[in-house]
C-alpha cells in the first residue's frame, strides 16, 4: 500500500485507513463491542482467517491506529 506523505484534508486520511472490502466491516463490528478474532470471523460472513489477520496487522503503516481486539 502506497502511503501519502501529506494530507490536505482529514477525510483523505480516513479514506486511506478504511478503504478496502473488509476494513469498514471489521471496524463496524469492533465499534459495537470488542471481540476476539474467532468471534469476528464468525460474525463477518465470507471473511477468511487470512484476510482478517491481514487487516488487523499490528505492523500496519498507520502506527497511530489501534484496533481493540480482545
Residue, then its C-alpha position, 0 to 999 in steps of 0.5 A: x500500500x502506497x502511503x501519502x506523505x501529506x494530507x490536505x484534508x482529514x477525510x483523505x486520511x480516513x479514506x486511506x485507513x478504511x478503504x478496502x472490502x473488509x476494513x469498514x466491516x471489521x471496524x463496524x463490528x469492533x465499534x459495537x463491542x470488542x471481540x476476539x478474532x474467532x468471534x469476528x470471523x464468525x460474525x463477518x460472513x465470507x471473511x477468511x482467517x487470512x484476510x482478517x489477520x491481514x487487516x488487523x496487522x499490528x505492523x500496519x503503516x498507520x502506527x497511530x491506529x489501534x484496533x481493540x481486539x480482545 
